């Protein structure tokens, strides 16, 4: 297998990225004092559903270096063998790209970039949810 994860199959990167992101969100919610399972699950969905991940990816895209932007576009355009059950197809593709980027950072040992991306996504989606709640 190739050493540089940026060239790996984007399905593999997204597979890992999904788990890393979900664990990050769960930990953030628990650290915020949310300790009831039913509330944790409902709160987590706001961050991990395809529509939210797609929005986060689109927000992050302009700040990515060229090589990482190319990875995101490759993951977004990759022909998927699965179909989203509860998501728009385009949101699903962008969410897969987001997860692939997270997986890439995790596999490549880019801990600072991984932490920064997770934090920025959390901040963006939290602010967005607060703005939507005010409407």
Secondary structure, 3 states (H helix, E strand, C coil): CCCCHHHCCHHHHHHHHHHHHHHHHHHHHHHCCCCCHHHHHHHHHHHHCHHHHHHHHHHHHCCCCHHHHHHHHHHHHCCCCCCCCCCCHHHHHHHHHHHHHHHHHHHHCCHHHHHHHHHHHHHHHHHHHHHHHHC
